[in-house]
Amino acid sequence: MAAHRTAADPLEHPHLTTVGLLVETHAGFTSAAERGLGATGGLSLQWFELLLRLARTPGHRLRMSALAAQTTLSASGLTRAVDRLEAEGLVRREACPTDRRSSYAALTGEGEARLRRVLPHHLEHLVEVFDRTFDAEELATLCGLLRRLRDAVNPQAACASSDAAVEVGAGTAASAS
């Protein structure tokens, strides 16, 4: 790994700048996504993220624990969100056949239809931002670096992605990451 020269003043440490830039970038994407998703399909960003992860997963389902690990939600927060999505008919719970303590969140046809209604507007914004900012090689590099950073700071999400991918081989679910 690269050695970084640290500033004499801790307030000037370059890692503070790096994390600040990530936080500011996230805030910008979050704000734009909330506005767009609410206007085009009545979805919150939280619901969109959950539906998208399920839609991008083979079998359109994930264990609740894997879904929680891949989001910013706690287990209880995810349970409440899935309760609301289930009440709207966008997801359903499925029992795990091999572990009665575990369950899956599964995307319904209505959930996929709702997601597909909002997706073009959301993608339009992402394409505009990323294509204006990066060429294809830079975008691939950024994606690889972000995945590596995610794996370092959120190993549960990386593990959930790997565990779900292994389940695909067994004929069940995989992660969208």
Backbone as JSON, one array per atom type, in Angstrom:
{
  "sequence": "MAAHRTAADPLEHPHLTTVGLLVETHAGFTSAAERGLGATGGLSLQWFELLLRLARTPGHRLRMSALAAQTTLSASGLTRAVDRLEAEGLVRREACPTDRRSSYAALTGEGEARLRRVLPHHLEHLVEVFDRTFDAEELATLCGLLRRLRDAVNPQAACASSDAAVEVGAGTAASAS",
  "N": [[0.83, -1.18, 0.0], [0.32, 2.31, -0.5], [2.44, 4.75, 0.95], [1.52, 7.44, 2.9], [2.15, 10.84, 3.26], [1.8, 12.48, 6.23], [0.11, 15.35, 7.42], [1.39, 18.02, 9.45], [-0.47, 19.21, 11.09], [-3.25, 17.64, 12.38], [-5.79, 18.31, 11.45], [-5.4, 18.82, 8.82], [-4.97, 16.45, 7.55], [-4.75, 14.32, 4.76], [-6.52, 12.16, 4.49], [-8.81, 12.92, 5.82], [-9.81, 14.78, 4.03], [-10.31, 13.09, 1.83], [-12.33, 11.32, 2.84], [-14.23, 13.25, 3.44], [-14.84, 14.15, 0.85], [-16.02, 11.84, -0.2], [-18.3, 11.66, 1.46], [-19.6, 14.09, 0.83], [-20.12, 13.62, -1.88], [-21.81, 11.4, -1.73], [-23.95, 12.64, -0.37], [-24.81, 14.44, -2.34], [-25.67, 12.69, -4.42], [-27.66, 11.31, -3.0], [-29.54, 13.31, -2.35], [-30.4, 14.18, -4.93], [-31.42, 11.76, -5.89], [-33.51, 11.17, -4.06], [-35.31, 13.28, -4.63], [-35.89, 12.77, -7.37], [-36.85, 10.08, -7.38], [-39.06, 10.19, -5.7], [-40.69, 11.94, -7.13], [-41.12, 10.61, -9.56], [-42.09, 8.03, -9.01], [-43.03, 7.69, -6.46], [-41.38, 6.44, -4.6], [-39.27, 6.03, -1.79], [-35.78, 6.68, -1.29], [-34.67, 4.68, 0.27], [-36.51, 2.52, -0.08], [-36.23, 2.2, -2.83], [-33.53, 1.4, -3.01], [-33.61, -1.09, -1.68], [-35.45, -2.53, -3.29], [-34.05, -2.46, -5.72], [-31.69, -3.92, -5.12], [-32.81, -6.43, -4.67], [-33.97, -6.91, -7.2], [-31.72, -7.06, -8.83], [-30.6, -9.39, -8.1], [-30.08, -12.76, -8.76], [-32.93, -14.81, -8.93], [-34.32, -12.99, -7.53], [-34.38, -12.54, -4.75], [-33.18, -12.25, -1.38], [-31.51, -13.33, 1.6], [-32.68, -11.98, 4.64], [-30.7, -11.14, 6.42], [-28.46, -10.82, 4.73], [-29.38, -8.82, 3.06], [-29.66, -6.7, 4.88], [-26.96, -6.36, 5.57], [-25.94, -5.32, 3.24], [-26.94, -2.83, 3.04], [-27.63, 0.37, 4.61], [-29.11, -0.19, 6.77], [-30.12, -1.32, 10.0], [-30.76, -4.58, 11.44], [-33.32, -4.53, 12.65], [-34.3, -2.17, 11.53], [-34.37, -2.89, 8.84], [-36.29, -4.91, 8.97], [-38.59, -3.39, 9.61], [-38.73, -1.8, 7.28], [-39.11, -3.76, 5.29], [-41.53, -4.76, 6.2], [-43.2, -2.58, 5.56], [-42.85, -2.44, 2.77], [-43.87, -4.92, 2.1], [-46.54, -4.6, 2.89], [-47.34, -2.85, 0.93], [-47.29, -4.51, -1.21], [-44.97, -4.9, -2.64], [-42.81, -6.48, -1.98], [-42.34, -9.83, -0.71], [-42.19, -12.04, 2.07], [-40.27, -14.99, 2.39], [-39.94, -18.21, 3.69], [-36.93, -19.73, 4.79], [-35.87, -22.74, 3.54], [-33.9, -24.34, 4.67], [-33.18, -23.3, 7.13], [-34.95, -22.48, 9.74], [-34.85, -20.21, 11.27], [-34.22, -18.18, 9.66], [-35.14, -15.94, 6.99], [-36.23, -14.94, 3.71], [-36.31, -11.94, 1.77], [-38.3, -11.26, -0.91], [-38.71, -10.09, -4.2], [-41.71, -8.9, -5.61], [-43.91, -9.15, -8.49], [-45.25, -6.7, -8.78], [-43.52, -5.08, -7.31], [-41.21, -5.17, -8.92], [-42.27, -3.97, -11.23], [-42.85, -1.39, -10.31], [-40.3, -0.51, -9.64], [-39.11, -0.56, -12.18], [-40.53, 1.5, -13.37], [-39.49, 3.84, -12.22], [-36.81, 3.65, -12.72], [-35.72, 4.52, -15.34], [-35.59, 7.39, -15.18], [-33.9, 7.73, -12.97], [-31.56, 6.45, -13.9], [-30.99, 8.11, -16.05], [-30.11, 10.44, -14.77], [-27.79, 9.39, -13.48], [-26.24, 8.53, -15.69], [-25.83, 10.96, -16.97], [-24.25, 12.35, -15.04], [-22.02, 10.58, -14.55], [-21.03, 10.07, -17.18], [-20.39, 12.61, -18.02], [-18.35, 13.2, -16.33], [-16.41, 11.14, -16.21], [-14.33, 9.01, -18.29], [-14.76, 5.77, -19.89], [-12.71, 4.03, -18.97], [-11.78, 5.35, -16.66], [-14.1, 5.26, -15.12], [-14.39, 2.49, -14.73], [-12.09, 2.04, -13.22], [-12.65, 3.64, -10.96], [-14.92, 2.27, -9.97], [-13.77, -0.22, -9.29], [-11.95, 0.63, -7.31], [-13.73, 1.7, -5.39], [-15.17, -0.6, -4.72], [-13.14, -2.12, -3.52], [-12.54, -0.45, -1.35], [-15.04, -0.46, -0.06], [-15.12, -3.18, 0.66], [-13.1, -3.19, 2.55], [-13.97, -1.42, 4.58], [-16.56, -2.2, 5.13], [-16.91, -5.09, 5.68], [-18.97, -6.92, 6.14], [-20.88, -6.43, 4.15], [-19.45, -7.15, 1.87], [-19.0, -9.83, 2.47], [-21.65, -10.73, 2.6], [-22.32, -10.42, -0.06], [-20.6, -12.3, -1.23], [-21.47, -14.66, 0.07], [-24.11, -14.81, -0.86], [-23.63, -15.13, -3.56], [-22.49, -17.65, -3.57], [-24.73, -19.13, -2.84], [-26.2, -18.99, -5.18], [-25.03, -20.86, -6.81], [-26.04, -23.05, -5.56], [-28.59, -22.87, -6.3], [-30.2, -20.83, -5.26], [-30.22, -17.6, -4.05], [-28.44, -14.52, -5.0], [-26.12, -11.75, -4.61], [-26.4, -8.26, -5.51], [-24.15, -6.74, -5.64]],
  "CA": [[0.0, 0.0, 0.0], [1.05, 3.56, -0.61], [2.72, 5.49, 2.18], [1.0, 8.81, 2.77], [2.77, 11.83, 4.13], [0.77, 13.09, 7.06], [0.29, 16.78, 7.7], [1.77, 18.31, 10.84], [-1.73, 19.5, 11.77], [-4.2, 16.56, 12.08], [-6.93, 18.84, 10.7], [-5.01, 18.89, 7.41], [-4.65, 15.11, 7.07], [-5.41, 14.09, 3.46], [-7.6, 11.18, 4.6], [-10.01, 13.67, 6.17], [-10.3, 15.33, 2.77], [-10.85, 11.98, 1.03], [-13.61, 10.9, 3.41], [-15.15, 14.38, 3.25], [-15.29, 14.13, -0.54], [-16.97, 10.72, -0.33], [-19.53, 12.04, 2.15], [-20.25, 15.13, 0.02], [-20.6, 12.97, -3.1], [-22.98, 10.61, -1.32], [-25.04, 13.58, -0.08], [-25.32, 14.95, -3.61], [-26.43, 11.62, -5.07], [-28.84, 11.01, -2.19], [-30.5, 14.4, -2.52], [-30.96, 14.11, -6.28], [-32.2, 10.52, -6.01], [-34.75, 11.33, -3.29], [-36.21, 14.14, -5.4], [-36.32, 12.1, -8.59], [-37.63, 8.87, -7.11], [-40.36, 10.59, -5.15], [-41.48, 12.59, -8.18], [-41.46, 9.71, -10.67], [-42.73, 6.76, -8.67], [-43.46, 7.62, -5.08], [-40.51, 5.58, -3.8], [-38.18, 6.65, -1.05], [-34.48, 6.14, -1.68], [-34.52, 3.43, 1.0], [-37.29, 1.49, -0.76], [-35.6, 1.98, -4.13], [-32.31, 0.62, -2.81], [-33.98, -2.46, -1.35], [-36.03, -3.15, -4.49], [-32.99, -2.61, -6.72], [-30.83, -5.03, -4.73], [-33.55, -7.68, -4.92], [-34.14, -7.07, -8.65], [-30.43, -7.4, -9.45], [-30.17, -10.66, -7.54], [-30.73, -13.93, -9.39], [-33.99, -15.33, -8.07], [-34.99, -11.8, -6.97], [-34.56, -12.64, -3.31], [-31.99, -12.31, -0.53], [-31.75, -13.5, 3.03], [-32.83, -10.69, 5.31], [-29.4, -10.76, 7.0], [-27.6, -10.36, 3.65], [-29.92, -7.54, 2.61], [-29.29, -5.71, 5.9], [-25.52, -6.12, 5.49], [-25.63, -4.59, 2.01], [-27.56, -1.51, 3.12], [-27.29, 1.12, 5.82], [-30.14, -0.49, 7.75], [-29.93, -2.34, 11.04], [-31.7, -5.7, 11.26], [-34.68, -4.09, 13.0], [-34.69, -1.18, 10.52], [-34.72, -3.63, 7.63], [-37.57, -5.57, 9.23], [-39.65, -2.38, 9.47], [-38.83, -1.41, 5.87], [-39.71, -4.88, 4.56], [-42.95, -4.77, 6.59], [-43.9, -1.55, 4.77], [-42.83, -2.87, 1.36], [-44.8, -6.06, 2.0], [-47.89, -4.04, 2.98], [-47.59, -2.22, -0.38], [-47.29, -5.56, -2.23], [-43.75, -4.79, -3.45], [-41.98, -7.64, -1.63], [-42.96, -10.82, 0.16], [-41.23, -12.83, 2.84], [-40.28, -16.43, 2.13], [-39.2, -18.98, 4.7], [-35.74, -20.44, 4.33], [-36.14, -24.16, 3.71], [-32.84, -25.03, 5.4], [-32.94, -22.66, 8.42], [-36.23, -21.87, 10.12], [-34.61, -18.91, 11.91], [-33.9, -17.22, 8.6], [-36.15, -15.76, 5.94], [-35.83, -14.16, 2.54], [-37.16, -10.9, 1.19], [-38.4, -11.57, -2.34], [-39.37, -9.06, -5.01], [-42.94, -9.31, -6.28], [-44.09, -8.56, -9.82], [-45.58, -5.28, -8.6], [-42.3, -4.41, -6.89], [-40.36, -5.0, -10.1], [-42.91, -3.0, -12.13], [-42.68, -0.05, -9.71], [-38.89, -0.19, -9.8], [-38.86, -0.27, -13.6], [-41.13, 2.81, -13.7], [-38.63, 4.94, -11.77], [-35.42, 3.43, -13.12], [-35.2, 5.35, -16.44], [-35.24, 8.75, -14.71], [-32.73, 7.61, -12.1], [-30.42, 6.15, -14.76], [-30.7, 9.31, -16.84], [-29.27, 11.29, -13.93], [-26.49, 8.76, -13.28], [-25.51, 8.56, -16.96], [-25.38, 12.34, -17.19], [-23.17, 12.69, -14.11], [-20.82, 9.77, -14.76], [-20.49, 10.24, -18.53], [-19.83, 13.96, -18.1], [-17.23, 13.3, -15.41], [-15.4, 10.09, -16.4], [-14.39, 8.16, -19.48], [-15.07, 4.39, -19.51], [-11.62, 3.46, -18.19], [-11.79, 5.98, -15.34], [-15.26, 4.75, -14.39], [-14.07, 1.13, -14.31], [-11.11, 2.17, -12.13], [-13.38, 4.13, -9.79], [-15.75, 1.18, -9.47], [-12.87, -1.17, -8.64], [-11.44, 1.22, -6.07], [-14.82, 1.79, -4.42], [-15.46, -1.96, -4.25], [-12.06, -2.48, -2.61], [-12.73, 0.34, -0.14], [-16.23, -1.03, 0.6], [-14.73, -4.46, 1.26], [-12.25, -2.91, 3.71], [-14.68, -0.73, 5.67], [-17.83, -2.86, 5.39], [-16.7, -6.49, 5.28], [-20.23, -7.66, 6.17], [-21.5, -6.3, 2.83], [-18.67, -7.97, 0.95], [-19.27, -11.22, 2.83], [-23.02, -11.03, 2.19], [-22.27, -10.57, -1.51], [-19.95, -13.58, -1.51], [-22.34, -15.74, 0.52], [-25.25, -14.9, -1.76], [-23.15, -15.67, -4.83], [-22.33, -19.09, -3.37], [-26.06, -19.69, -2.85], [-26.65, -19.11, -6.57], [-24.57, -22.16, -7.26], [-26.91, -24.05, -4.95], [-29.93, -22.68, -6.85], [-31.03, -19.86, -4.55], [-30.07, -16.17, -4.33], [-27.12, -13.88, -5.07], [-26.1, -10.31, -4.36], [-26.3, -7.34, -6.62], [-22.93, -5.93, -5.57]],
  "C": [[0.88, 1.25, 0.0], [1.26, 4.19, 0.76], [2.26, 6.92, 1.96], [1.71, 9.71, 3.76], [1.67, 12.5, 4.93], [1.12, 14.54, 7.31], [0.67, 16.95, 9.17], [0.52, 18.57, 11.68], [-2.73, 18.4, 11.41], [-5.42, 17.04, 11.29], [-6.66, 18.89, 9.19], [-4.69, 17.51, 6.82], [-5.42, 14.83, 5.77], [-6.54, 13.06, 3.53], [-8.91, 11.85, 5.03], [-10.64, 14.27, 4.92], [-10.96, 14.24, 1.92], [-12.22, 11.54, 1.54], [-14.64, 12.01, 3.25], [-15.7, 14.42, 1.83], [-16.28, 12.99, -0.79], [-18.31, 11.06, 0.29], [-20.3, 13.08, 1.34], [-20.83, 14.55, -1.26], [-21.86, 12.17, -2.79], [-24.18, 11.53, -1.07], [-25.65, 14.13, -1.36], [-26.15, 13.93, -4.35], [-27.73, 11.35, -4.33], [-29.92, 12.06, -2.39], [-31.18, 14.34, -3.88], [-31.85, 12.88, -6.44], [-33.52, 10.63, -5.26], [-35.77, 12.17, -4.06], [-36.77, 13.4, -6.6], [-37.2, 10.9, -8.35], [-39.01, 9.19, -6.56], [-41.27, 11.16, -6.22], [-41.95, 11.61, -9.25], [-42.19, 8.44, -10.27], [-43.15, 6.62, -7.23], [-42.64, 6.66, -4.23], [-39.52, 6.42, -3.02], [-36.88, 6.03, -1.57], [-34.24, 4.79, -0.98], [-35.26, 2.29, 0.3], [-36.66, 1.16, -2.11], [-34.36, 1.1, -3.99], [-32.62, -0.84, -2.52], [-34.55, -3.19, -2.57], [-34.97, -3.4, -5.55], [-32.08, -3.79, -6.37], [-31.53, -6.38, -4.97], [-33.69, -7.93, -6.42], [-32.86, -7.51, -9.33], [-29.85, -8.72, -8.93], [-30.85, -11.81, -8.28], [-31.74, -14.55, -8.42], [-34.79, -14.23, -7.41], [-35.3, -11.93, -5.48], [-33.21, -12.72, -2.62], [-32.41, -12.64, 0.89], [-31.82, -12.11, 3.64], [-31.48, -10.22, 5.87], [-28.45, -10.23, 5.92], [-28.07, -9.0, 3.15], [-29.57, -6.43, 3.6], [-27.81, -5.36, 5.79], [-25.15, -5.27, 4.29], [-26.23, -3.19, 2.0], [-27.09, -0.8, 4.37], [-28.27, 0.82, 6.94], [-29.67, -1.52, 8.78], [-30.91, -3.47, 10.75], [-33.13, -5.27, 11.57], [-35.19, -3.03, 12.01], [-35.11, -1.84, 9.22], [-36.07, -4.32, 7.81], [-38.73, -4.59, 9.06], [-39.84, -1.98, 8.01], [-39.49, -2.52, 5.05], [-41.18, -5.02, 4.94], [-43.74, -3.79, 5.73], [-43.95, -1.92, 3.29], [-43.8, -4.03, 1.14], [-46.24, -5.57, 2.04], [-48.3, -3.38, 1.65], [-47.62, -3.25, -1.51], [-46.04, -5.56, -3.1], [-42.76, -5.91, -3.17], [-42.84, -8.62, -0.84], [-41.84, -11.52, 0.92], [-41.39, -14.3, 2.44], [-39.45, -17.11, 3.2], [-37.99, -19.63, 4.04], [-35.97, -21.93, 4.58], [-35.09, -24.9, 4.55], [-32.58, -24.46, 6.79], [-34.2, -21.92, 8.83], [-36.06, -20.53, 10.82], [-34.44, -17.82, 10.89], [-35.05, -17.1, 7.62], [-35.56, -14.9, 4.83], [-36.81, -13.02, 2.33], [-37.12, -11.16, -0.31], [-39.19, -10.48, -3.05], [-40.62, -9.64, -5.65], [-42.98, -8.7, -7.68], [-44.41, -7.08, -9.74], [-44.35, -4.49, -8.16], [-41.36, -4.16, -8.06], [-40.95, -3.96, -11.05], [-42.7, -1.57, -11.6], [-41.24, 0.4, -9.87], [-38.6, 0.21, -11.25], [-39.48, 1.05, -14.05], [-40.2, 3.96, -13.33], [-37.2, 4.84, -12.3], [-34.94, 4.31, -14.28], [-34.8, 6.76, -16.01], [-33.98, 8.71, -13.85], [-31.47, 7.36, -12.94], [-30.02, 7.36, -15.61], [-29.79, 10.26, -16.05], [-27.88, 10.7, -13.76], [-25.64, 8.81, -14.55], [-24.98, 9.97, -17.21], [-24.19, 12.69, -16.31], [-21.9, 11.9, -14.44], [-20.21, 9.98, -16.14], [-19.88, 11.63, -18.74], [-18.51, 14.05, -17.33], [-16.08, 12.34, -15.73], [-15.49, 9.48, -17.79], [-14.58, 6.72, -18.97], [-13.98, 3.77, -18.64], [-11.58, 4.04, -16.78], [-12.95, 5.44, -14.5], [-15.01, 3.33, -13.9], [-13.07, 1.15, -13.15], [-11.8, 2.62, -10.85], [-14.21, 3.02, -9.16], [-14.89, 0.15, -8.72], [-12.33, -0.64, -7.32], [-12.52, 1.31, -5.0], [-15.19, 0.41, -3.87], [-14.4, -2.4, -3.23], [-12.19, -1.73, -1.28], [-13.94, -0.17, 0.64], [-15.87, -2.33, 1.32], [-13.89, -4.26, 2.52], [-13.04, -2.32, 4.88], [-16.02, -1.36, 6.02], [-17.73, -4.33, 4.98], [-17.98, -7.32, 5.32], [-20.93, -7.59, 4.81], [-20.76, -7.16, 1.81], [-18.93, -9.44, 1.2], [-20.67, -11.61, 2.4], [-23.09, -11.22, 0.68], [-21.69, -11.92, -1.89], [-20.84, -14.75, -1.11], [-23.52, -15.92, -0.42], [-24.83, -15.47, -3.1], [-22.96, -17.18, -4.72], [-23.69, -19.78, -3.42], [-26.61, -19.85, -4.25], [-26.24, -20.46, -7.12], [-25.42, -23.28, -6.7], [-28.35, -23.87, -5.41], [-30.8, -21.71, -6.1], [-30.68, -18.45, -4.97], [-28.63, -15.71, -4.39], [-27.25, -12.4, -4.84], [-25.96, -9.5, -5.62], [-24.97, -6.6, -6.66], [-21.86, -6.39, -6.49]]
}
